[in-house]
Amino acid sequence: MSLNAMPLLSIIAFLPIIGSVILLLLPGERAQKWWSLLITTITFLLSLLLFVYWHNGEAGFQFVERFAWIPQLGIDYHLGVDGISLFLVLLTTFLGPLTILFSWDIEDRLKTYLFLMLLQEGGVIGVFVSLDLVLFYLFWELTLIPMYFLIGVWGGPNRVYAAVKFFIYTMAGSTLMLVAILALRYFYGSFDFVDLLQKGTLPATAQMLFFAAFALAFAIKVPLFPFHTWLPDAHVQAPTAGSVILAGVLLKMGTYGLVRFCLPLFPAATVRMVPLLMILAIIGILYGALVALRQQDLKSLVAYSSIAHLGFVVLGIFALNPEGISGAVLQMFNHGVSTGGLFFLVGMIYHRRHSRMLDDFGGLWAQLPVFGAFFLVIMLSSVGLPGLNGFVGEFNILVGAFQASRIAAVFATVGIILAAWYLLYAFRRVMHGPLDKPENKVLPDLNAREIIILASLVVVILLVGLFPNIFFDKINPSVLNLVHFVKIHAAPALVTPLSTQ
Amino acid sequence: MLNYAWLILVFPVLGLLLNLAFGRRLSDRTIGWIASSAVFLSFLVAVGLFFTLLGMPVEGRQHELMLWQWIHVDLFRADVKILVDPLSVTMGLIVTGVGFLIHVYSIGYMEGDKRVQRFFVFMNFFIFMMLTLVFANNFVLLYVGWEGVGLSSYLLIGFWFEKPIAAEAGKKAFLVNRVGDFGMALAIMWIFKLSGRLSFLDIAANTQAIAPAATGIALLLLLAVTGKSAQIPLYIWLPDAMEGPTPVSALIHAATMVTAGVYLVARTFAIFLLSPVAMTWVATIGVVTAFFAATMALAQVDLKRILAYSTISQIGYMVLGVGVGAFSAGIFHLMTHAFFKALLFLAAGSVMHALHGELDIRKMGGLREKMPQTFWTFLIGAAALAGFPLFSGFFSKDEILWHAWQHAHWMWALGLLTAFMTAYYSFRAVIVPFLGKPRDKYLFSHAHEAPPVMTIPLWLLAMGALLGGFLGLPHASLFGKWLEPVFASAHVGEGAASGNLELIFMGISSLVVLAGIGLAYYAYMVDTEFPNRFRKSLGFIDGLVQHKWYVDELYMAVIVHPLWELAGWFAKFFDPKVIDGTVNGLAWVTDEVGGGVRKLQTGLVGWYVFSLFVGAVLLLGYFMLVW
């Protein structure tokens, strides 16, 4: 069967969802675990087909599926991926089996837990491949529900507060986005992203309103300073796999939304909003890093580091040049791998020690040499050490930012010093020093399952660090296209206003 | 041969991987020999490259070799590509040659340590990263090596991580270096923005594009240099780095890594030459650092710390050299320093090994009879460091001072004063531990000479320290002849130096050095109360010197503490109370306005859990129906 005839994206998005329903019928925890692992692994392997059969050099959407879904309302079932979304899909499917593997020890309501994990994965993939705004919105909301329950049921002591905060905060942002989506339909007669691009752009002032509505929803999701306070609460309370998904892919929905929708749909507004967003991004980089430095709870430290790292991504996006945006797109992927890895590590140590407080550790490297080696590599990847993945994305972002604004790049570069500070500080407190706490002297080193999880991440860390062109070959054409599109549509006077149909 | 230059990078990686994979099953000695052999094979490649280049016409001694395409985004193109030219091959020879000897020495030195495997893996990793640094053809790949050696340094300083002081020192080294790397990163961005180029040869061939910002770029690079090469203002990490095992101090914190900054200036000389202002800054930083570090070396009583400050001081000379445009003189001193300083550290390590880790020279004395080989090699090293006539340091230091004179007389004078102090403290470090009477009977009675696996490398390095200078004789410098073509474009229109004047200057500095040595002999052998009297006469300056001019304290008070406190205020007050308080406040207001009579939490949770269930079921049902 030819690949074009196969609805590959639908299969990838719905396999976990269908799998989650079938899971409900399976008896026995063992079967449920293996089933979930099987489903997520197949999903991952299928998603690799996207990579293998990719047309390098093509800027537009590939693996497109489109048919009328609810014709009365003009809603299409329209899927497709391009260089901007490809690696987010791959990131989601890659983290899928790893999170299932990590959750092997869950005992509390395992079936429901796995059901939610699978549902979550399908929803997130849906977000990244939807090209119809209504479909996008449905998937967007769908991702909220499993995470709400994952935090609220399997979370820490303050889980209910964190879950509700997560839910309401995100909902508040997305409600405005829904209004904006409906308004777009009113003005343009279409919910379809690709169609909307061809219909010309709105007057700048109208664009500003739309941009604000979309960007607020995305900014909360990223989260961009000052909308970030739900994140540490959610992370600290969430179970480990939940944190990995949350940091790894859910946050990327925000940055993805900015690149995918805000930039091309509202280019004139984008250009006007560049200063504001760059400033918020830089505040996020510096502020997130400083707050991370003073966290006692290791998980909270990693959570705040996410705010700093995603500040870099937003900075790259609003540099509005190929280096910045390509770097940002790659950095979304990198952050998922590195920060996902850090959350796994924190989970592993918590599982053993039932504490995440820095004061409870010290000298663990002597006791846990294998854990230490993985912690070191993943930490350095997050620090942005050249030769590893984080550097490639971060450095391109900085190069892009420098071209857009020299002063912005200077401030952001201070962020790479601070990143080394808080991560080395954490490493020093946990791994170095004397092994002087009796509780720590009995901790077992990593087991095979945990080594598989971390080794997979390290392979990707090295792959991106040493051979990033494998990724850029596919990212660049779409990004160049986008940059060009924004550039020519940014001056609203040149474009026909308001073509209602 | 040139097309196989990549092999030089491969061997250390092979050694590292072998030891990583099989190290647990091998004896410590085998691990050490695997790691050493890997470096030796790289050294052979370097020798091969040297003779290949030598066999080529002078102007053609430059070869770029593409390994793979690395980062390509639009115009930003950085590849994994190496540059073989006299400069990179010289550095390669030093790194692998001295590196090999230090690896072999470590087999003896690290014997009995519980983590020998990890030690040699890190050491091979360092060699690999250092070679990446010197063979990179572009800034971004150089940056990989630049931070890679910083990582090795971090790991090896903190090798005995159970000691909090070692762990802290490693962290400090990495962070201070990151401050320098901040300059490097921005310089690369700036160069790329202006010229669209990243490779050294491209940039050198198109300097007009970056000329308008040359001073800014060069000063940013200088910041990177001060970090990596431990110059003012970022030298503060190097003395603490002595917490690492002594072979590490010899290899990374004396012979190779810390000189990377000097290499960087030489490699990018085309940028520095665009800005006389920046060049003056480089030279000034160099000579002032040389002087201040020497004052601090005078006051130290810890043998390794004396050497550490002397390293900072000697690199100051190199930076002075490249700063006054004497690039090959700077690199020449880099080479001779690699020999004699590695030698001094290893000999100090041998002392430490013999005295159960004791480093306080006030507890030593008379060690000459117990460890004659260590004594003689240390003496050769100290003579070279002091610039004793005909020893290697004499020629290389004098060449730099001679160029400094031509640039600015005060730099020469300060450099000469530093040479006096250097001679004094290096012979103090010979006399106090090795001559006279034993001060600590117990330590003395247990002292013993090191095994051959340690003394043979000492003697080989001593040969280098003794004879290395003759490669760079004034007016007949083989070294200069070999290296100068790299810097050919830098010397347009430079007048020939007057031979006689240079000889007179050599005479002056010889006298100064002899005076310094004589004073050290007087102070520690003849009139042993002299040092105390002298210190008293200095008054408060003595206190300043003893406390290393309070620079660490100053940085803590002005930079680190304020940031730490600010971060604490953000984390404990601003974030939870102001930002999150606003968010929760808004939620509360919404709830009140909405007429919620019940308390915020119970009310909302119940309602939302219910609506979520309904919503989820509806959504799911809808999807299934549609599908």
Interface residues (C-beta under 8 A of the other chain):
Chain A: F14 I17 V21 W69 L138 E141 L142 I145 Y148 F149 G152 V160 Y161 V164 K165 F167 I168 Y169 P226 H228 T229 W230 Y287 L290 V291 L293 R294 Q295 N321 P322 E323 S326 G327 G363 W365 A366 L380 L385 P386 G387 V392 F395 N396 L398 V399 F402 Q403 R406 A409 V410 T413 V414 I416 I417 A420 W421 L424 Y425 R428 M431 H432 G433 P434 L435 L466 F467 P468 N469 F472 D473 N476 L480
Chain B: W68 Q69 W70 I71 H72 V73 D74 L75 F76 V80 V140 Y143 V144 W146 E147 G148 L151 Y154 G158 F161 E162 K163 P164 A167 E168 G170 K171 F174 L175 R178 V179 D181 F182 A185 L186 I188 M189 W190 F192 K193 L563 W564 L566 A567 G568 F570 A571 K572 D575 P576 I579 D580 V583 A587 Q601 L604 V605 Y608 V609 L612 G615 A616 L619 F623 M624 V626 W627
